[in-house]
Amino acid sequence: MGEPADQVMSPRDELAIGRDYMRQIRQHLNLVSDSELNAYIQQLGERLAASQLDPDTPEFTFFVVENPEINAFALPGGFVGINTGLITAANNEAQLASVLAHETAHVLQRHIARLYASQGNTGLKTAATILAAILLGQQSAEAGQAALLTGIAASQQSAINFTRLHEYEADRIGIQLLTDAGYNPQGMVQFFEVLRRRIALSATERMEFLRTHPLTTNRISEARNNASRLANPIGVQDSIDFQIQQIKLKVLHSNDPHAMQVALAQGHISNSEPVRLYGRIVLLLKAGMVEDCLPLVERLNQLLGTHSAVRLLTARVAIANNDSAHAESIYSSLVDIQPDNYPATEQYLAMLSGQRRTDRAQAVIKHYLRNSLNPVPDVYRKYAEVLRQKGRVSAAHEATADYFFSTNDPREAIIQLELALRSVEKQSNEEARISARIMASKNKLRRNY
């Protein structure tokens, strides 16, 4: 007969609901555009989910919200969001990974579908309220809290208890995911302690994470016991990618850039010289102090010159120093060696666009698309910009349609295809091809919605 959750919401339904919420999130939340940070979080999340080999496991999409508050949330269908404030609050990579693992566990255990199944219409209203509160809370803590409290007041107490059980289960499964990925399973317990200390130090601090993930003494104790029973008490050390992305966020969000620069220069932040150098260069580059960057870049390359993030930062400094030839040599080498490296592709395209080198830009995009199994959706928007610069109006609309298809917005995609159709010659092969795409897309839309 299948699982009870399947009777009210199939995995396909979950994916459709998750896609709908992602469309709202893209419209209403300030998502991080930094492709290096996004790539790191996606890779970290995929590493945690890799041990789940069930063919029904959804493809996960991990994304970052530009928000200083500590928060993370999961949506049906494999969509997991995390705030920049949570990334900077983590003391090590295992703590950050523990939050992603917890949210991944919510998706794997199908907690929203199970809430629907256990509570019927009441569960549907409660779950919808929680999801709405997540979206509102990202913009306004007060609005999010009001929505959540109103929904809870109108629901049965059993629904609250059921979601509390979900938190314990997500902790347990998340700790297992952490261990399977090679991280210290105590990372989750450590992050709970970080949250508890922050609450104790600041009674006025708003923490949306704790409104949707209640933290109790029993929960911490159970998580500690679960972690203690597992092997791998040490776990992998912090990756250089974690350290670089975290220091970048910290320096760019600093309220006192000068104090941050001094702290980095004197070694008060991070025990890694390359990471401190990276942070100092990012701050100086933001301030337009390019000359001061050059000796630091030289030293950084001596220490960590083969790392992609270091190469990309070196290229950005070269462009700021009017040395586009050096930047191009870096970008060209990176996209040749790592053809699916979207951050390198994106930054190379930005330079080529500024130089109006549309033929080379088109070749770089095609190279990336040929070699990427799961292209970053934004590449299609970049492609549309290049095609418009070349005067290829119909092709630009098609590329924009591909962007909307890749972000699961077929209605907008069809609109773009119809605009493309208007720009081609009548009774041409292009007209027939685009018309066929429109018909197939509309048929698929009717079947799925």
FENMO-V700937 format. One record per pair of residues at least 24 apart in sequence whose C-alpha atoms are under 10 Angstrom apart, sorted by sequence separation. I is the first residue (numbers start at 1). J is the second residue. D is the distance in whole Angstrom. If there is no record, write none. Layout:
BEGIN
[[I	J	D] [I	J	D]]
END
This chain:
BEGIN
[[38	62	8] [39	63	9] [79	103	9] [80	104	7] [126	150	10] [127	151	9] [192	216	10] [276	300	9] [277	301	10] [293	317	7] [294	318	9] [327	351	9] [328	352	9] [362	386	7] [378	402	10] [379	403	8] [380	404	9] [394	418	10] [396	420	8] [397	421	9] [414	438	6] [417	441	10] [38	63	6] [78	103	9] [79	104	9] [126	151	6] [127	152	10] [192	217	10] [258	283	9] [274	299	8] [275	300	9] [293	318	10] [339	364	9] [358	383	10] [361	386	7] [362	387	8] [377	402	8] [378	403	7] [394	419	7] [395	420	7] [413	438	9] [414	439	9] [37	63	9] [38	64	7] [73	99	9] [74	100	9] [78	104	8] [80	106	10] [125	151	8] [126	152	7] [257	283	7] [258	284	10] [273	299	10] [274	300	6] [277	303	10] [291	317	9] [308	334	8] [339	365	10] [342	368	8] [360	386	10] [361	387	10] [377	403	5] [378	404	10] [380	406	9] [393	419	9] [394	420	4] [395	421	10] [397	423	9] [37	64	8] [72	99	7] [73	100	9] [78	105	10] [80	107	8] [125	152	10] [126	153	10] [192	219	9] [193	220	8] [243	270	8] [248	275	9] [251	278	10] [252	279	9] [257	284	9] [273	300	8] [274	301	9] [290	317	7] [294	321	9] [324	351	8] [340	367	9] [341	368	8] [342	369	10] [358	385	9] [359	386	8] [376	403	9] [377	404	8] [393	420	7] [394	421	7] [414	441	7] [71	99	9] [72	100	8] [74	102	9] [75	103	9] [78	106	9] [79	107	8] [126	154	8] [192	220	7] [247	275	7] [248	276	10] [251	279	6] [274	302	9] [285	313	10] [289	317	10] [290	318	9] [293	321	10] [324	352	10] [336	364	10] [339	367	7] [340	368	6] [358	386	6] [359	387	10] [362	390	10] [377	405	9] [378	406	9] [392	420	10] [394	422	8] [395	423	9] [413	441	9] [414	442	8] [73	102	9] [74	103	5] [75	104	10] [78	107	6] [122	151	10] [125	154	9] [126	155	6] [191	220	10] [243	272	9] [246	275	10] [247	276	8] [250	279	8] [251	280	8] [254	283	10] [257	286	10] [274	303	7] [275	304	10] [288	317	10] [290	319	10] [291	320	10] [315	344	10] [335	364	8] [339	368	6] [340	369	8] [353	382	9] [357	386	9] [358	387	8] [377	406	6] [378	407	9] [393	422	10] [394	423	5] [395	424	9] [33	63	10] [34	64	9] [72	102	10] [73	103	6] [74	104	7] [76	106	9] [77	107	7] [78	108	8] [125	155	8] [126	156	9] [189	219	10] [190	220	9] [244	274	9] [245	275	9] [248	278	8] [249	279	9] [251	281	10] [252	282	8] [257	287	9] [273	303	8] [274	304	7] [290	320	7] [291	321	8] [308	338	9] [338	368	9] [339	369	9] [340	370	9] [341	371	9] [342	372	9] [349	379	10] [356	386	9] [358	388	10] [376	406	8] [377	407	7] [393	423	7] [394	424	6] [411	441	9] [32	63	8] [33	64	9] [72	103	7] [73	104	9] [74	105	9] [75	106	9] [76	107	6] [77	108	9] [189	220	6] [192	223	9] [243	274	10] [244	275	6] [247	278	8] [248	279	6] [251	282	8] [252	283	7] [273	304	10] [274	305	10] [278	309	9] [282	313	8] [285	316	9] [289	320	9] [290	321	6] [312	343	8] [316	347	8] [324	355	10] [336	367	9] [339	370	9] [340	371	6] [341	372	8] [358	389	7] [359	390	8] [375	406	9] [376	407	10] [392	423	9] [393	424	9] [410	441	7] [411	442	8] [414	445	10] [31	63	8] [32	64	6] [33	65	9] [74	106	7] [75	107	7] [76	108	9] [78	110	10] [122	154	9] [123	155	8] [127	159	9] [188	220	9] [189	221	8] [192	224	10] [240	272	9] [243	275	7] [244	276	9] [247	279	6] [248	280	9] [251	283	6] [278	310	8] [281	313	8] [285	317	7] [288	320	8] [289	321	10] [312	344	7] [315	347	9] [316	348	10] [319	351	8] [332	364	9] [335	367	8] [336	368	10] [339	371	6] [340	372	5] [346	378	9] [350	382	9] [353	385	9] [357	389	10] [358	390	7] [374	406	10] [392	424	10] [410	442	8] [31	64	6] [32	65	6] [33	66	9] [73	106	9] [74	107	7] [77	110	9] [122	155	6] [123	156	9] [126	159	8] [189	222	9] [243	276	9] [244	277	10] [245	278	10] [246	279	9] [247	280	9] [248	281	10] [249	282	10] [281	314	9] [284	317	10] [288	321	10] [308	341	9] [311	344	9] [315	348	9] [335	368	8] [338	371	9] [339	372	7] [340	373	8] [342	375	8] [343	376	10] [346	379	8] [349	382	8] [353	386	8] [356	389	8] [357	390	10] [30	64	9] [31	65	4] [32	66	5] [76	110	7] [122	156	8] [126	160	9] [189	223	6] [190	224	9] [240	274	9] [241	275	10] [244	278	7] [245	279	9] [248	282	7] [252	286	8] [282	316	10] [309	343	9] [338	372	10] [340	374	9] [341	375	10] [342	376	7] [345	379	9] [349	383	9] [352	386	10] [356	390	10] [410	444	9] [411	445	8] [30	65	6] [31	66	6] [32	67	9] [45	80	9] [75	110	10] [76	111	9] [123	158	10] [188	223	7] [189	224	6] [240	275	8] [243	278	10] [244	279	8] [247	282	9] [248	283	9] [251	286	10] [275	310	10] [278	313	8] [282	317	9] [285	320	8] [308	343	9] [309	344	9] [312	347	8] [316	351	9] [340	375	8] [341	376	10] [395	430	10] [410	445	7] [29	65	7] [30	66	6] [31	67	9] [75	111	10] [76	112	7] [119	155	9] [123	159	7] [127	163	9] [188	224	8] [189	225	10] [243	279	10] [274	310	9] [278	314	10] [281	317	9] [308	344	8] [312	348	9] [340	376	10] [342	378	10] [346	382	8] [353	389	9] [394	430	9] [398	434	9] [405	441	9] [409	445	10] [29	66	8] [30	67	8] [74	111	10] [75	112	8] [76	113	8] [119	156	9] [122	159	8] [123	160	10] [186	223	8] [187	224	10] [189	226	10] [342	379	8] [349	386	9] [29	67	9] [42	80	10] [62	100	9] [74	112	9] [185	223	9] [186	224	7] [189	227	8] [26	65	10] [119	158	8] [123	162	10] [185	224	9] [186	225	9] [188	227	8] [25	65	9] [41	81	10] [118	158	9] [119	159	7] [186	226	9] [187	227	9] [394	434	10] [41	82	9] [118	159	8] [185	226	9] [186	227	6] [62	104	9] [185	227	5] [186	228	7] [15	58	8] [116	159	10] [119	162	9] [184	227	8] [185	228	8] [14	58	10] [15	59	10] [60	104	8] [115	159	7] [118	162	8] [185	229	9] [186	230	9] [11	56	8] [115	160	10] [167	212	9] [168	213	10] [185	230	7] [11	57	9] [12	58	10] [41	87	10] [167	213	7] [184	230	9] [185	231	8] [186	232	10] [187	233	10] [11	58	8] [37	84	10] [60	107	9] [115	162	7] [166	213	10] [167	214	8] [184	231	9] [185	232	7] [186	233	7] [187	234	10] [114	162	9] [115	163	7] [164	212	10] [167	215	9] [171	219	9] [175	223	8] [179	227	9] [184	232	6] [185	233	7] [186	234	9] [187	235	9] [44	93	10] [48	97	8] [58	107	9] [114	163	10] [163	212	9] [164	213	8] [171	220	9] [174	223	10] [175	224	10] [178	227	10] [182	231	10] [183	232	7] [184	233	5] [185	234	8] [186	235	9] [31	81	9] [47	97	10] [48	98	9] [57	107	9] [58	108	8] [163	213	9] [164	214	8] [168	218	10] [172	222	9] [176	226	9] [180	230	10] [182	232	7] [183	233	8] [184	234	5] [185	235	8] [31	82	10] [32	83	9] [49	100	9] [57	108	7] [111	162	9] [112	163	9] [115	166	9] [164	215	10] [168	219	7] [171	222	9] [172	223	7] [175	226	7] [176	227	8] [179	230	7] [180	231	10] [182	233	10] [183	234	7] [184	235	4] [31	83	9] [32	84	8] [44	96	9] [45	97	8] [48	100	8] [49	101	8] [56	108	9] [57	109	10] [111	163	8] [114	166	9] [167	219	8] [168	220	9] [171	223	6] [172	224	10] [175	227	6] [179	231	7] [180	232	9] [182	234	9] [183	235	4] [184	236	7] [22	75	8] [31	84	10] [44	97	7] [48	101	6] [171	224	10] [172	225	10] [173	226	10] [179	232	7] [182	235	5] [183	236	5] [184	237	9] [21	75	8] [22	76	10] [45	99	10] [46	100	10] [47	101	10] [48	102	10] [54	108	10] [111	165	10] [112	166	9] [168	222	8] [169	223	10] [172	226	7] [176	230	8] [178	232	10] [179	233	9] [181	235	9] [182	236	6] [183	237	8] [21	76	9] [41	96	10] [45	100	6] [46	101	10] [49	104	7] [83	138	9] [111	166	7] [164	219	10] [168	223	8] [171	226	9] [172	227	8] [175	230	9] [176	231	10] [181	236	9] [182	237	9] [183	238	9] [18	74	9] [19	75	9] [20	76	10] [25	81	10] [41	97	9] [44	100	8] [45	101	7] [48	104	8] [49	105	9] [52	108	9] [75	131	8] [110	166	10] [111	167	9] [171	227	10] [179	235	8] [18	75	6] [19	76	8] [22	79	8] [44	101	10] [48	105	10] [74	131	9] [109	166	9] [178	235	9] [179	236	10] [17	75	8] [18	76	5] [19	77	8] [21	79	9] [22	80	10] [45	103	10] [46	104	10] [73	131	9] [111	169	10] [17	76	7] [18	77	5] [19	78	9] [22	81	10] [41	100	9] [45	104	8] [49	108	9] [75	134	10] [111	170	9] [15	75	9] [16	76	8] [17	77	7] [18	78	7] [19	79	8] [74	134	10] [106	166	7] [109	169	8] [14	75	9] [15	76	6] [16	77	7] [18	79	7] [73	134	7] [105	166	9] [106	167	8] [109	170	8] [14	76	5] [15	77	4] [18	80	10] [72	134	9] [73	135	10] [105	167	9] [108	170	9] [149	211	10] [13	76	9] [14	77	5] [15	78	7] [71	134	9] [106	169	8] [107	170	9] [145	208	8] [148	211	9] [12	76	10] [13	77	8] [14	78	9] [15	79	9] [103	167	10] [105	169	8] [106	170	6] [109	173	9] [142	206	10] [144	208	8] [148	212	9] [240	304	10] [245	309	9] [11	76	9] [12	77	8] [102	167	8] [105	170	5] [106	171	9] [108	173	9] [141	206	8] [244	309	8] [11	77	7] [71	137	10] [72	138	10] [102	168	10] [104	170	8] [105	171	8] [108	174	10] [141	207	9] [142	208	10] [145	211	8] [241	307	9] [244	310	9] [71	138	8] [102	169	9] [103	170	7] [105	172	9] [106	173	9] [141	208	7] [144	211	9] [145	212	10] [240	307	9] [241	308	9] [102	170	5] [103	171	9] [105	173	6] [106	174	9] [140	208	10] [241	309	8] [69	138	9] [101	170	8] [102	171	6] [104	173	9] [105	174	6] [240	309	10] [68	138	10] [101	171	8] [102	172	8] [103	173	10] [104	174	7] [105	175	9] [138	208	8] [141	211	10] [67	138	7] [99	170	10] [101	172	10] [102	173	7] [103	174	8] [105	176	10] [137	208	7] [66	138	9] [67	139	9] [69	141	10] [99	171	9] [101	173	8] [102	174	4] [105	177	8] [137	209	10] [65	138	8] [98	171	9] [101	174	5] [102	175	8] [104	177	9] [100	174	8] [101	175	7] [102	176	10] [134	208	8] [137	211	10] [99	174	8] [101	176	9] [102	177	9] [133	208	10] [134	209	9] [98	174	7] [99	175	10] [101	177	6] [102	178	9] [97	174	9] [98	175	7] [100	177	10] [101	178	6] [134	211	10] [97	175	10] [98	176	10] [100	178	9] [133	211	10] [134	212	8] [98	177	8] [99	178	10] [133	212	9] [97	177	9] [98	178	6] [101	181	10] [97	178	7] [98	179	10] [131	212	10] [130	212	8] [95	178	10] [94	178	8] [97	181	9] [94	179	10] [98	183	9] [97	183	8] [98	184	9] [102	188	9] [94	181	10] [97	184	10] [98	185	8] [101	188	9] [94	182	9] [95	183	9] [97	185	10] [98	186	9] [99	187	9] [94	183	6] [95	184	9] [98	187	6] [99	188	7] [93	183	8] [94	184	6] [95	185	9] [97	187	8] [98	188	5] [93	184	10] [94	185	8] [95	186	8] [96	187	8] [97	188	8] [98	189	9] [94	186	8] [95	187	5] [96	188	8] [98	190	9] [99	191	8] [14	107	10] [94	187	5] [95	188	6] [98	191	8] [99	192	10] [93	187	8] [94	188	8] [95	189	8] [97	191	10] [98	192	10] [92	187	8] [95	190	7] [96	191	8] [14	110	9] [91	187	9] [94	190	9] [95	191	5] [90	187	10] [94	191	9] [95	192	9] [14	112	9] [92	190	9] [11	110	9] [14	113	7] [91	190	9] [92	191	9] [95	194	9] [10	110	10] [13	113	9] [90	190	9] [91	191	8] [9	110	10] [90	191	7] [11	113	9] [89	191	9] [9	112	9] [10	113	8] [91	194	8] [6	110	10] [9	113	6] [90	194	8] [5	110	8] [8	113	7] [9	114	9] [89	194	8] [90	195	10] [5	111	9] [7	113	9] [8	114	9] [29	135	8] [89	195	9] [5	112	9] [6	113	8] [9	116	8] [28	135	8] [29	136	9] [5	113	5] [6	114	9] [8	116	7] [9	117	8] [28	136	9] [30	138	9] [4	113	9] [5	114	5] [7	116	10] [8	117	6] [29	138	7] [30	139	9] [89	198	10] [4	114	7] [5	115	8] [6	116	10] [7	117	8] [8	118	10] [21	131	9] [25	135	7] [28	138	9] [29	139	7] [3	114	9] [5	116	7] [6	117	8] [21	132	9] [24	135	9] [28	139	8] [4	116	9] [5	117	5] [8	120	8] [4	117	6] [5	118	8] [25	138	10] [3	117	9] [4	118	8] [21	135	9] [8	124	10] [86	209	9] [49	174	10] [51	176	10] [52	177	9] [70	195	9] [48	174	9] [51	177	7] [83	209	10] [50	177	9] [51	178	10] [48	176	9] [49	177	7] [52	180	10] [48	177	6] [49	178	9] [51	180	7] [47	177	9] [48	178	6] [50	180	9] [51	181	8] [47	178	9] [48	179	9] [49	180	9] [50	181	8] [48	180	8] [49	181	8] [47	180	9] [48	181	6] [47	181	6] [48	182	9] [46	181	10] [47	182	10] [48	183	9] [69	205	9] [70	206	9] [71	207	7] [72	208	9] [73	209	8] [44	181	9] [69	206	7] [70	207	6] [71	208	6] [72	209	6] [69	207	6] [70	208	7] [71	209	4] [72	210	10] [69	208	7] [70	209	6] [71	210	8] [73	212	8] [69	209	8] [70	210	9] [71	211	9] [72	212	9] [73	213	9] [71	212	9] [72	213	9] [94	235	8] [71	213	9] [94	236	8] [93	236	9] [94	237	8] [93	237	8] [94	238	8] [92	237	8] [93	238	5] [94	239	10] [92	238	6] [93	239	7] [96	242	9] [91	238	10] [92	239	9] [93	240	10] [93	241	10] [93	242	6] [92	242	8] [93	243	8] [92	243	8] [93	246	10] [92	246	10] [87	242	9] [91	246	10] [90	246	9] [88	245	9] [89	246	9] [87	245	9] [88	246	6] [87	246	7] [88	247	8] [87	247	10] [88	248	9] [88	249	7] [89	250	10] [84	246	9] [87	249	8] [88	250	6] [87	250	9] [85	249	9] [84	249	7] [85	250	9] [88	253	10] [84	250	9] [85	253	10] [84	253	10] [68	253	9] [44	241	10] [44	242	9] [41	241	10] [40	241	7] [41	242	9] [40	242	8] [37	241	9] [41	245	9] [36	241	9] [37	242	9] [40	245	8] [37	244	9] [38	245	10] [36	244	10] [37	245	6] [36	245	8] [37	246	9] [34	245	10] [37	248	9] [37	249	9] [36	308	10] [36	309	8] [36	312	10] [39	341	9] [39	342	8] [39	343	8] [36	341	9] [38	343	9] [35	341	10] [36	342	8] [37	343	9] [35	342	7] [36	343	6] [35	343	5] [36	344	9] [34	343	8] [35	344	9] [35	345	10] [36	346	10] [35	346	8] [35	347	9] [39	376	9] [38	376	10] [35	376	9] [35	378	10] [33	378	10] [26	407	9] [23	407	8] [22	407	8] [23	408	8] [22	408	9] [23	409	7] [22	409	10] [19	407	8] [20	408	8] [19	408	6] [20	409	8] [18	408	10] [19	409	8] [16	408	9] [16	448	8] [16	449	8] [13	448	9] [12	448	9] [13	449	10]]
END
